[in-house]
Protein backbone atom coordinates (compact mmCIF):
# COMPACT_ATOMS: atom_id res chain seq x y z
CA UNK A 1 0.00 0.00 0.00
CA UNK A 2 1.40 3.39 -0.91
CA UNK A 3 1.89 6.43 1.34
CA UNK A 4 -1.12 8.25 -0.12
CA UNK A 5 -3.35 5.39 0.98
CA UNK A 6 -1.84 5.44 4.44
CA UNK A 7 -2.61 9.15 4.76
CA UNK A 8 -6.31 8.38 4.82
CA UNK A 9 -5.76 5.44 7.13
CA UNK A 10 -3.56 7.32 9.59
CA UNK A 11 -6.10 10.04 10.35
CA UNK A 12 -7.41 7.58 12.90
CA UNK A 13 -4.00 7.10 14.53
CA UNK A 14 -3.50 8.88 17.82
CA UNK A 15 0.30 9.07 17.50
CA UNK A 16 0.20 12.01 15.08
CA UNK A 17 -2.91 13.78 16.33
CA UNK A 18 -2.05 15.07 19.77
CA UNK A 19 -2.51 18.72 20.81
CA UNK A 20 0.46 20.96 19.95
CA UNK A 21 1.34 24.13 21.82
CA UNK A 22 1.66 27.43 19.89
CA UNK A 23 5.36 27.69 20.79
CA UNK A 24 6.05 24.18 19.48
CA UNK A 25 4.15 24.93 16.26
CA UNK A 26 6.17 28.08 15.56
CA UNK A 27 9.47 26.31 16.25
CA UNK A 28 8.72 23.28 14.11
CA UNK A 29 7.02 25.19 11.30
CA UNK A 30 10.27 26.37 9.71
CA UNK A 31 11.90 22.97 10.18
CA UNK A 32 8.91 21.34 8.51
CA UNK A 33 9.15 23.77 5.60
CA UNK A 34 12.81 22.87 5.15
CA UNK A 35 11.91 19.18 5.28
CA UNK A 36 9.28 19.66 2.57
CA UNK A 37 11.77 21.46 0.35
CA UNK A 38 14.61 19.00 0.92
CA UNK A 39 12.59 15.85 0.29
CA UNK A 40 10.32 17.18 -2.42
CA UNK A 41 7.01 16.83 -0.59
CA UNK A 42 3.93 18.58 -1.98
CA UNK A 43 1.10 19.20 0.46
CA UNK A 44 -1.74 21.64 -0.10
CA UNK A 45 -1.55 24.55 2.34
CA UNK A 46 -3.86 24.19 5.36
CA UNK A 47 -5.06 20.81 4.13
CA UNK A 48 -5.88 17.88 6.37
CA UNK A 49 -2.93 15.99 4.90
CA UNK A 50 -0.52 18.87 5.54
CA UNK A 51 -1.70 19.15 9.13
CA UNK A 52 -1.30 15.40 9.68
CA UNK A 53 2.20 15.33 8.22
CA UNK A 54 3.21 18.34 10.30
CA UNK A 55 2.09 16.61 13.48
CA UNK A 56 3.89 13.39 12.56
CA UNK A 57 6.99 15.49 11.86
CA UNK A 58 6.74 17.06 15.31
CA UNK A 59 6.48 13.62 16.86
CA UNK A 60 9.60 12.61 14.93
CA UNK A 61 11.58 15.51 16.39
CA UNK A 62 10.63 14.51 19.93
CA UNK A 63 11.46 10.87 19.25
CA UNK A 64 14.83 11.80 17.74
CA UNK A 65 15.73 13.91 20.76
CA UNK A 66 14.91 10.99 23.03
CA UNK A 67 16.99 8.55 20.98
CA UNK A 68 19.96 10.94 20.93
CA UNK A 69 19.86 11.24 24.72
CA UNK A 70 21.10 7.68 25.25
CA UNK A 71 24.79 8.37 24.68
CA UNK A 72 27.24 11.23 24.30
CA UNK A 73 29.76 8.93 22.58
CA UNK A 74 30.67 10.73 19.31
CA UNK A 75 30.72 7.39 17.47
CA UNK A 76 27.32 6.33 18.75
CA UNK A 77 24.31 6.42 16.45
CA UNK A 78 22.79 9.79 15.65
CA UNK A 79 19.12 10.32 14.89
CA UNK A 80 17.43 13.17 13.06
CA UNK A 81 15.38 14.35 10.11
CA UNK A 82 15.37 12.10 7.05
CA UNK A 83 12.95 10.98 4.34
CA UNK A 84 10.74 9.16 6.88
CA UNK A 85 10.20 12.07 9.29
CA UNK A 86 6.62 12.80 8.18
CA UNK A 87 5.42 9.23 8.78
CA UNK A 88 3.99 7.91 12.00
CA UNK A 89 5.73 4.88 13.47
CA UNK A 90 2.75 2.72 12.50
CA UNK A 91 2.90 3.91 8.90
CA UNK A 92 6.64 3.36 8.74
CA UNK A 93 6.28 -0.16 10.10
CA UNK A 94 3.46 -1.03 7.71
CA UNK A 95 5.27 0.32 4.66
CA UNK A 96 8.86 -0.81 5.22
CA UNK A 97 9.15 -3.40 7.98
CA UNK A 98 7.46 -6.41 6.43
CA UNK A 99 9.95 -9.25 6.90
CA UNK A 100 9.35 -12.07 9.37
CA UNK A 101 11.66 -14.47 11.17
CA UNK A 102 11.08 -18.15 10.46
CA UNK A 103 12.75 -19.66 13.49
CA UNK A 104 16.13 -21.31 12.92
CA UNK A 105 18.27 -23.64 15.04
CA UNK A 106 21.11 -22.27 17.17
CA UNK A 107 24.57 -22.47 15.69
CA UNK A 108 26.55 -25.27 17.36
CA UNK A 109 29.67 -25.38 15.21
CA UNK A 110 33.28 -25.04 16.33
CA UNK A 111 34.81 -21.88 17.71
CA UNK A 112 36.33 -19.78 14.92
CA UNK A 113 40.05 -19.55 14.39
CA UNK A 114 41.84 -16.20 14.35
CA UNK A 115 39.96 -13.65 12.27
CA UNK A 116 41.10 -10.36 10.75
CA UNK A 117 40.30 -7.30 12.84
CA UNK A 118 38.48 -5.78 9.88
CA UNK A 119 36.81 -7.36 6.88
CA UNK A 120 34.60 -5.78 4.23
CA UNK A 121 33.30 -7.58 1.14
CA UNK A 122 32.87 -4.22 -0.59
CA UNK A 123 36.66 -4.12 -0.86
CA UNK A 124 36.47 -7.28 -2.98
CA UNK A 125 34.03 -5.69 -5.47
CA UNK A 126 31.33 -8.32 -4.84
CA UNK A 127 28.64 -6.08 -3.30
CA UNK A 128 26.18 -4.31 -5.60
CA UNK A 129 25.21 -0.65 -5.03
CA UNK A 130 22.59 0.22 -2.42
CA UNK A 131 19.04 -0.23 -3.72
CA UNK A 132 15.73 1.40 -2.79
CA UNK A 133 12.78 -0.90 -2.16
CA UNK A 134 10.45 2.12 -2.21
CA UNK A 135 6.92 1.73 -0.78
CA UNK A 136 6.96 -2.04 -1.04
CA UNK A 137 7.67 -4.49 1.77
CA UNK A 138 10.16 -6.42 -0.36
CA UNK A 139 13.21 -6.33 1.92
CA UNK A 140 13.03 -10.12 2.34
CA UNK A 141 13.50 -10.57 -1.44
CA UNK A 142 16.28 -7.99 -1.64
CA UNK A 143 18.36 -9.63 1.10
CA UNK A 144 18.10 -13.03 -0.59
CA UNK A 145 18.99 -11.76 -4.06
CA UNK A 146 21.81 -9.55 -2.77
CA UNK A 147 23.37 -12.49 -0.91
CA UNK A 148 23.12 -14.73 -3.99
CA UNK A 149 24.61 -12.20 -6.38
CA UNK A 150 27.49 -11.56 -3.95
CA UNK A 151 28.15 -15.31 -3.61
CA UNK A 152 28.18 -15.62 -7.39
CA UNK A 153 30.59 -12.68 -7.68
CA UNK A 154 32.93 -14.32 -5.17
CA UNK A 155 33.09 -17.57 -7.14
CA UNK A 156 33.06 -16.10 -10.64
CA UNK A 157 34.78 -12.72 -10.20
CA UNK A 158 31.77 -11.19 -11.97
CA UNK A 159 29.27 -9.00 -10.13
CA UNK A 160 25.94 -9.46 -11.86
CA UNK A 161 22.93 -7.62 -10.47
CA UNK A 162 20.06 -10.12 -10.32
CA UNK A 163 16.29 -9.66 -10.39
CA UNK A 164 14.54 -8.94 -7.11
CA UNK A 165 11.24 -8.65 -8.97
CA UNK A 166 11.54 -12.28 -10.07
CA UNK A 167 11.63 -13.43 -6.44
CA UNK A 168 8.88 -10.98 -5.49
CA UNK A 169 6.55 -12.26 -8.22
CA UNK A 170 7.38 -15.96 -8.17
CA UNK A 171 7.96 -16.91 -4.52
CA UNK A 172 4.30 -17.75 -3.95
CA UNK A 173 4.67 -18.78 -0.32
CA UNK A 174 5.62 -15.21 0.49
CA UNK A 175 3.37 -12.18 0.27
CA UNK A 176 5.07 -9.90 -2.23
CA UNK A 177 5.04 -6.25 -1.12
CA UNK A 178 3.06 -7.27 1.96
CA UNK A 179 6.08 -9.06 3.39
CA UNK A 180 7.73 -12.43 3.57
CA UNK A 181 10.40 -14.74 4.99
CA UNK A 182 13.92 -14.81 3.61
CA UNK A 183 14.37 -18.47 4.58
CA UNK A 184 11.14 -19.42 2.80
CA UNK A 185 12.40 -17.72 -0.37
CA UNK A 186 15.77 -19.46 -0.03
CA UNK A 187 14.12 -22.83 0.51
CA UNK A 188 11.96 -22.28 -2.59
CA UNK A 189 14.99 -21.34 -4.71
CA UNK A 190 16.92 -24.31 -3.36
CA UNK A 191 14.18 -26.81 -4.15
CA UNK A 192 13.13 -25.46 -7.55
CA UNK A 193 16.63 -24.54 -8.76
CA UNK A 194 15.00 -21.57 -10.45
CA UNK A 195 17.65 -19.41 -12.10
CA UNK A 196 17.67 -15.76 -11.16
CA UNK A 197 17.97 -13.64 -14.30
CA UNK A 198 19.70 -10.26 -14.54
CA UNK A 199 17.89 -7.21 -13.21
CA UNK A 200 17.97 -5.72 -16.72
CA UNK A 201 15.77 -8.58 -17.99
CA UNK A 202 13.26 -8.46 -15.14
CA UNK A 203 13.40 -4.95 -13.61
CA UNK A 204 12.12 -3.98 -10.18
CA UNK A 205 8.68 -2.29 -10.12
CA UNK A 206 8.04 -1.96 -6.35
CA UNK A 207 4.77 -3.85 -6.78
CA UNK A 208 3.73 -7.47 -7.24
CA UNK A 209 3.24 -8.76 -10.76
CA UNK A 210 2.70 -11.94 -12.74
CA UNK A 211 5.60 -14.39 -12.50
CA UNK A 212 7.64 -14.50 -15.71
CA UNK A 213 8.98 -17.96 -16.45
CA UNK A 214 12.16 -18.63 -18.40
CA UNK A 215 13.29 -21.80 -20.17
CA UNK A 216 15.77 -24.08 -18.38
CA UNK A 217 18.37 -23.12 -20.97
CA UNK A 218 18.04 -19.41 -20.20
CA UNK A 219 21.13 -17.94 -18.57
CA UNK A 220 20.86 -17.17 -14.89
CA UNK A 221 22.20 -17.99 -11.44
CA UNK A 222 20.74 -20.84 -9.39
CA UNK A 223 21.07 -21.33 -5.65
CA UNK A 224 22.94 -24.52 -4.81
CA UNK A 225 22.36 -24.56 -1.04
CA UNK A 226 22.03 -22.38 2.04
CA UNK A 227 22.33 -22.51 5.81
CA UNK A 228 20.40 -20.51 8.40
CA UNK A 229 21.28 -20.37 12.10
CA UNK A 230 20.75 -18.36 15.25
CA UNK A 231 24.13 -16.89 16.23
CA UNK A 232 22.98 -15.05 19.36
CA UNK A 233 25.83 -15.38 21.85
CA UNK A 234 28.08 -16.60 19.00
CA UNK A 235 28.79 -13.44 17.01
CA UNK A 236 32.46 -14.37 16.61
CA UNK A 237 31.29 -17.49 14.76
CA UNK A 238 29.00 -15.25 12.70
CA UNK A 239 32.05 -13.17 11.74
CA UNK A 240 33.80 -16.35 10.63
CA UNK A 241 30.79 -17.34 8.52
CA UNK A 242 30.90 -13.94 6.84
CA UNK A 243 34.61 -14.15 6.05
CA UNK A 244 34.45 -17.73 4.77
CA UNK A 245 31.25 -17.68 2.75
CA UNK A 246 30.33 -14.10 1.87
CA UNK A 247 27.70 -11.50 2.86
CA UNK A 248 24.96 -12.72 5.17
CA UNK A 249 21.18 -12.30 4.79
CA UNK A 250 19.79 -11.45 8.24
CA UNK A 251 16.49 -10.46 9.84
CA UNK A 252 16.59 -7.59 12.35
CA UNK A 253 14.41 -5.38 14.54
CA UNK A 254 14.74 -1.97 12.86
CA UNK A 255 11.85 0.06 14.28
CA UNK A 256 14.29 2.72 15.56
CA UNK A 257 15.96 2.97 12.14
CA UNK A 258 13.21 5.30 10.97
CA UNK A 259 15.27 8.19 12.37
CA UNK A 260 18.81 6.86 11.86
CA UNK A 261 21.38 9.23 10.33
CA UNK A 262 24.69 7.47 10.97
CA UNK A 263 27.07 6.17 13.62
CA UNK A 264 27.11 2.87 15.52
CA UNK A 265 23.81 1.64 16.96
CA UNK A 266 24.51 0.47 20.52
CA UNK A 267 21.19 0.99 22.30
CA UNK A 268 17.38 1.06 21.91
CA UNK A 269 17.20 -1.85 19.50
CA UNK A 270 15.02 -4.27 21.41
CA UNK A 271 15.48 -7.39 19.22
CA UNK A 272 12.09 -8.54 20.54
CA UNK A 273 10.40 -8.53 17.14
CA UNK A 274 12.27 -9.17 13.90
CA UNK A 275 10.75 -7.14 11.08
CA UNK A 276 13.29 -6.21 8.41
CA UNK A 277 15.74 -8.08 6.15
CA UNK A 278 19.18 -6.68 5.36
CA UNK A 279 22.63 -7.78 4.19
CA UNK A 280 25.70 -7.89 6.46
CA UNK A 281 28.70 -7.18 4.22
CA UNK A 282 31.51 -6.76 6.75
CA UNK A 283 32.69 -5.76 10.20
CA UNK A 284 35.24 -3.49 11.85
CA UNK A 285 36.73 -4.42 15.22
CA UNK A 286 39.71 -2.07 15.09
CA UNK A 287 38.19 0.61 17.35
CA UNK A 288 36.79 0.72 20.87
CA UNK A 289 33.32 -0.24 19.61
CA UNK A 290 33.38 -3.11 17.09
CA UNK A 291 30.52 -3.03 14.61
CA UNK A 292 28.80 -4.83 11.78
CA UNK A 293 28.59 -3.12 8.38
CA UNK A 294 25.04 -3.57 7.11
CA UNK A 295 23.64 -2.70 3.69
CA UNK A 296 20.02 -1.52 3.75
CA UNK A 297 17.48 -1.03 0.93
CA UNK A 298 16.12 2.45 1.63
CA UNK A 299 18.33 4.30 -0.86
CA UNK A 300 21.63 6.12 -0.46
CA UNK A 301 20.09 9.18 1.21
CA UNK A 302 19.28 7.13 4.30
CA UNK A 303 21.82 6.45 7.05
CA UNK A 304 25.48 6.32 6.10
CA UNK A 305 24.99 6.40 2.31
CA UNK A 306 22.53 3.53 2.63
CA UNK A 307 24.44 1.61 5.30
CA UNK A 308 23.96 1.19 9.04
CA UNK A 309 26.57 0.22 11.64
CA UNK A 310 25.53 -2.06 14.52
CA UNK A 311 27.64 -2.88 17.55
CA UNK A 312 29.04 -6.41 17.64
CA UNK A 313 28.11 -8.30 20.80
CA UNK A 314 24.87 -8.39 22.73
CA UNK A 315 22.79 -9.25 19.67
CA UNK A 316 21.93 -5.58 19.08
CA UNK A 317 18.80 -5.21 16.92
CA UNK A 318 18.54 -9.00 16.93
CA UNK A 319 21.18 -9.07 14.21
CA UNK A 320 22.29 -12.60 15.13
CA UNK A 321 18.83 -14.16 15.53
CA UNK A 322 18.43 -15.43 11.96
CA UNK A 323 21.51 -15.47 9.75
CA UNK A 324 21.65 -17.12 6.33
CA UNK A 325 24.66 -17.99 4.18
CA UNK A 326 24.13 -18.91 0.54
CA UNK A 327 26.08 -21.12 -1.87
CA UNK A 328 25.91 -21.01 -5.67
Secondary structure as a PSIPRED ss2 file (coil, helix, strand):
# PSIPRED VFORMAT (PSIPRED V4.0)

   1 X C   1.000  0.000  0.000
   2 X C   1.000  0.000  0.000
   3 X H   0.000  1.000  0.000
   4 X H   0.000  1.000  0.000
   5 X H   0.000  1.000  0.000
   6 X H   0.000  1.000  0.000
   7 X H   0.000  1.000  0.000
   8 X H   0.000  1.000  0.000
   9 X H   0.000  1.000  0.000
  10 X H   0.000  1.000  0.000
  11 X C   1.000  0.000  0.000
  12 X C   1.000  0.000  0.000
  13 X C   1.000  0.000  0.000
  14 X C   1.000  0.000  0.000
  15 X C   1.000  0.000  0.000
  16 X C   1.000  0.000  0.000
  17 X C   1.000  0.000  0.000
  18 X C   1.000  0.000  0.000
  19 X C   1.000  0.000  0.000
  20 X C   1.000  0.000  0.000
  21 X C   1.000  0.000  0.000
  22 X H   0.000  1.000  0.000
  23 X H   0.000  1.000  0.000
  24 X H   0.000  1.000  0.000
  25 X H   0.000  1.000  0.000
  26 X H   0.000  1.000  0.000
  27 X H   0.000  1.000  0.000
  28 X H   0.000  1.000  0.000
  29 X H   0.000  1.000  0.000
  30 X H   0.000  1.000  0.000
  31 X H   0.000  1.000  0.000
  32 X H   0.000  1.000  0.000
  33 X H   0.000  1.000  0.000
  34 X H   0.000  1.000  0.000
  35 X H   0.000  1.000  0.000
  36 X H   0.000  1.000  0.000
  37 X H   0.000  1.000  0.000
  38 X H   0.000  1.000  0.000
  39 X C   1.000  0.000  0.000
  40 X C   1.000  0.000  0.000
  41 X C   1.000  0.000  0.000
  42 X C   1.000  0.000  0.000
  43 X C   1.000  0.000  0.000
  44 X C   1.000  0.000  0.000
  45 X C   1.000  0.000  0.000
  46 X C   1.000  0.000  0.000
  47 X C   1.000  0.000  0.000
  48 X H   0.000  1.000  0.000
  49 X H   0.000  1.000  0.000
  50 X H   0.000  1.000  0.000
  51 X H   0.000  1.000  0.000
  52 X H   0.000  1.000  0.000
  53 X H   0.000  1.000  0.000
  54 X H   0.000  1.000  0.000
  55 X H   0.000  1.000  0.000
  56 X H   0.000  1.000  0.000
  57 X H   0.000  1.000  0.000
  58 X H   0.000  1.000  0.000
  59 X H   0.000  1.000  0.000
  60 X H   0.000  1.000  0.000
  61 X H   0.000  1.000  0.000
  62 X H   0.000  1.000  0.000
  63 X H   0.000  1.000  0.000
  64 X H   0.000  1.000  0.000
  65 X H   0.000  1.000  0.000
  66 X H   0.000  1.000  0.000
  67 X H   0.000  1.000  0.000
  68 X H   0.000  1.000  0.000
  69 X C   1.000  0.000  0.000
  70 X C   1.000  0.000  0.000
  71 X C   1.000  0.000  0.000
  72 X C   1.000  0.000  0.000
  73 X C   1.000  0.000  0.000
  74 X C   1.000  0.000  0.000
  75 X C   1.000  0.000  0.000
  76 X E   0.000  0.000  1.000
  77 X C   1.000  0.000  0.000
  78 X E   0.000  0.000  1.000
  79 X E   0.000  0.000  1.000
  80 X C   1.000  0.000  0.000
  81 X C   1.000  0.000  0.000
  82 X C   1.000  0.000  0.000
  83 X C   1.000  0.000  0.000
  84 X C   1.000  0.000  0.000
  85 X C   1.000  0.000  0.000
  86 X C   1.000  0.000  0.000
  87 X C   1.000  0.000  0.000
  88 X C   1.000  0.000  0.000
  89 X H   0.000  1.000  0.000
  90 X H   0.000  1.000  0.000
  91 X H   0.000  1.000  0.000
  92 X H   0.000  1.000  0.000
  93 X H   0.000  1.000  0.000
  94 X H   0.000  1.000  0.000
  95 X H   0.000  1.000  0.000
  96 X H   0.000  1.000  0.000
  97 X C   1.000  0.000  0.000
  98 X C   1.000  0.000  0.000
  99 X E   0.000  0.000  1.000
 100 X C   1.000  0.000  0.000
 101 X C   1.000  0.000  0.000
 102 X C   1.000  0.000  0.000
 103 X C   1.000  0.000  0.000
 104 X C   1.000  0.000  0.000
 105 X C   1.000  0.000  0.000
 106 X E   0.000  0.000  1.000
 107 X C   1.000  0.000  0.000
 108 X C   1.000  0.000  0.000
 109 X C   1.000  0.000  0.000
 110 X C   1.000  0.000  0.000
 111 X C   1.000  0.000  0.000
 112 X C   1.000  0.000  0.000
 113 X C   1.000  0.000  0.000
 114 X C   1.000  0.000  0.000
 115 X C   1.000  0.000  0.000
 116 X C   1.000  0.000  0.000
 117 X C   1.000  0.000  0.000
 118 X E   0.000  0.000  1.000
 119 X E   0.000  0.000  1.000
 120 X E   0.000  0.000  1.000
 121 X H   0.000  1.000  0.000
 122 X H   0.000  1.000  0.000
 123 X H   0.000  1.000  0.000
 124 X H   0.000  1.000  0.000
 125 X C   1.000  0.000  0.000
 126 X C   1.000  0.000  0.000
 127 X C   1.000  0.000  0.000
 128 X C   1.000  0.000  0.000
 129 X C   1.000  0.000  0.000
 130 X C   1.000  0.000  0.000
 131 X C   1.000  0.000  0.000
 132 X E   0.000  0.000  1.000
 133 X C   1.000  0.000  0.000
 134 X C   1.000  0.000  0.000
 135 X C   1.000  0.000  0.000
 136 X C   1.000  0.000  0.000
 137 X C   1.000  0.000  0.000
 138 X C   1.000  0.000  0.000
 139 X H   0.000  1.000  0.000
 140 X H   0.000  1.000  0.000
 141 X H   0.000  1.000  0.000
 142 X H   0.000  1.000  0.000
 143 X H   0.000  1.000  0.000
 144 X H   0.000  1.000  0.000
 145 X H   0.000  1.000  0.000
 146 X H   0.000  1.000  0.000
 147 X H   0.000  1.000  0.000
 148 X H   0.000  1.000  0.000
 149 X H   0.000  1.000  0.000
 150 X H   0.000  1.000  0.000
 151 X H   0.000  1.000  0.000
 152 X H   0.000  1.000  0.000
 153 X H   0.000  1.000  0.000
 154 X H   0.000  1.000  0.000
 155 X H   0.000  1.000  0.000
 156 X H   0.000  1.000  0.000
 157 X C   1.000  0.000  0.000
 158 X C   1.000  0.000  0.000
 159 X C   1.000  0.000  0.000
 160 X C   1.000  0.000  0.000
 161 X C   1.000  0.000  0.000
 162 X E   0.000  0.000  1.000
 163 X C   1.000  0.000  0.000
 164 X H   0.000  1.000  0.000
 165 X H   0.000  1.000  0.000
 166 X H   0.000  1.000  0.000
 167 X H   0.000  1.000  0.000
 168 X H   0.000  1.000  0.000
 169 X H   0.000  1.000  0.000
 170 X H   0.000  1.000  0.000
 171 X C   1.000  0.000  0.000
 172 X C   1.000  0.000  0.000
 173 X C   1.000  0.000  0.000
 174 X C   1.000  0.000  0.000
 175 X C   1.000  0.000  0.000
 176 X H   0.000  1.000  0.000
 177 X H   0.000  1.000  0.000
 178 X H   0.000  1.000  0.000
 179 X C   1.000  0.000  0.000
 180 X E   0.000  0.000  1.000
 181 X C   1.000  0.000  0.000
 182 X H   0.000  1.000  0.000
 183 X H   0.000  1.000  0.000
 184 X H   0.000  1.000  0.000
 185 X H   0.000  1.000  0.000
 186 X H   0.000  1.000  0.000
 187 X H   0.000  1.000  0.000
 188 X H   0.000  1.000  0.000
 189 X H   0.000  1.000  0.000
 190 X H   0.000  1.000  0.000
 191 X H   0.000  1.000  0.000
 192 X H   0.000  1.000  0.000
 193 X C   1.000  0.000  0.000
 194 X C   1.000  0.000  0.000
 195 X E   0.000  0.000  1.000
 196 X E   0.000  0.000  1.000
 197 X C   1.000  0.000  0.000
 198 X E   0.000  0.000  1.000
 199 X H   0.000  1.000  0.000
 200 X H   0.000  1.000  0.000
 201 X H   0.000  1.000  0.000
 202 X C   1.000  0.000  0.000
 203 X C   1.000  0.000  0.000
 204 X C   1.000  0.000  0.000
 205 X C   1.000  0.000  0.000
 206 X C   1.000  0.000  0.000
 207 X C   1.000  0.000  0.000
 208 X C   1.000  0.000  0.000
 209 X C   1.000  0.000  0.000
 210 X C   1.000  0.000  0.000
 211 X C   1.000  0.000  0.000
 212 X C   1.000  0.000  0.000
 213 X C   1.000  0.000  0.000
 214 X C   1.000  0.000  0.000
 215 X C   1.000  0.000  0.000
 216 X C   1.000  0.000  0.000
 217 X C   1.000  0.000  0.000
 218 X C   1.000  0.000  0.000
 219 X C   1.000  0.000  0.000
 220 X C   1.000  0.000  0.000
 221 X E   0.000  0.000  1.000
 222 X E   0.000  0.000  1.000
 223 X C   1.000  0.000  0.000
 224 X C   1.000  0.000  0.000
 225 X E   0.000  0.000  1.000
 226 X E   0.000  0.000  1.000
 227 X E   0.000  0.000  1.000
 228 X E   0.000  0.000  1.000
 229 X E   0.000  0.000  1.000
 230 X E   0.000  0.000  1.000
 231 X C   1.000  0.000  0.000
 232 X C   1.000  0.000  0.000
 233 X C   1.000  0.000  0.000
 234 X C   1.000  0.000  0.000
 235 X H   0.000  1.000  0.000
 236 X H   0.000  1.000  0.000
 237 X H   0.000  1.000  0.000
 238 X H   0.000  1.000  0.000
 239 X H   0.000  1.000  0.000
 240 X H   0.000  1.000  0.000
 241 X H   0.000  1.000  0.000
 242 X H   0.000  1.000  0.000
 243 X H   0.000  1.000  0.000
 244 X H   0.000  1.000  0.000
 245 X H   0.000  1.000  0.000
 246 X C   1.000  0.000  0.000
 247 X C   1.000  0.000  0.000
 248 X E   0.000  0.000  1.000
 249 X E   0.000  0.000  1.000
 250 X E   0.000  0.000  1.000
 251 X E   0.000  0.000  1.000
 252 X E   0.000  0.000  1.000
 253 X C   1.000  0.000  0.000
 254 X C   1.000  0.000  0.000
 255 X H   0.000  1.000  0.000
 256 X H   0.000  1.000  0.000
 257 X H   0.000  1.000  0.000
 258 X H   0.000  1.000  0.000
 259 X H   0.000  1.000  0.000
 260 X E   0.000  0.000  1.000
 261 X E   0.000  0.000  1.000
 262 X E   0.000  0.000  1.000
 263 X C   1.000  0.000  0.000
 264 X E   0.000  0.000  1.000
 265 X E   0.000  0.000  1.000
 266 X C   1.000  0.000  0.000
 267 X C   1.000  0.000  0.000
 268 X C   1.000  0.000  0.000
 269 X C   1.000  0.000  0.000
 270 X C   1.000  0.000  0.000
 271 X C   1.000  0.000  0.000
 272 X C   1.000  0.000  0.000
 273 X C   1.000  0.000  0.000
 274 X C   1.000  0.000  0.000
 275 X C   1.000  0.000  0.000
 276 X E   0.000  0.000  1.000
 277 X E   0.000  0.000  1.000
 278 X E   0.000  0.000  1.000
 279 X E   0.000  0.000  1.000
 280 X E   0.000  0.000  1.000
 281 X E   0.000  0.000  1.000
 282 X E   0.000  0.000  1.000
 283 X E   0.000  0.000  1.000
 284 X E   0.000  0.000  1.000
 285 X C   1.000  0.000  0.000
 286 X C   1.000  0.000  0.000
 287 X C   1.000  0.000  0.000
 288 X C   1.000  0.000  0.000
 289 X C   1.000  0.000  0.000
 290 X C   1.000  0.000  0.000
 291 X E   0.000  0.000  1.000
 292 X E   0.000  0.000  1.000
 293 X E   0.000  0.000  1.000
 294 X E   0.000  0.000  1.000
 295 X E   0.000  0.000  1.000
 296 X C   1.000  0.000  0.000
 297 X C   1.000  0.000  0.000
 298 X E   0.000  0.000  1.000
 299 X C   1.000  0.000  0.000
 300 X C   1.000  0.000  0.000
 301 X C   1.000  0.000  0.000
 302 X C   1.000  0.000  0.000
 303 X C   1.000  0.000  0.000
 304 X E   0.000  0.000  1.000
 305 X C   1.000  0.000  0.000
 306 X C   1.000  0.000  0.000
 307 X E   0.000  0.000  1.000
 308 X E   0.000  0.000  1.000
 309 X E   0.000  0.000  1.000
 310 X E   0.000  0.000  1.000
 311 X E   0.000  0.000  1.000
 312 X C   1.000  0.000  0.000
 313 X C   1.000  0.000  0.000
 314 X C   1.000  0.000  0.000
 315 X C   1.000  0.000  0.000
 316 X H   0.000  1.000  0.000
 317 X H   0.000  1.000  0.000
 318 X H   0.000  1.000  0.000
 319 X C   1.000  0.000  0.000
 320 X C   1.000  0.000  0.000
 321 X C   1.000  0.000  0.000
 322 X C   1.000  0.000  0.000
 323 X E   0.000  0.000  1.000
 324 X E   0.000  0.000  1.000
 325 X E   0.000  0.000  1.000
 326 X E   0.000  0.000  1.000
 327 X E   0.000  0.000  1.000
 328 X C   1.000  0.000  0.000
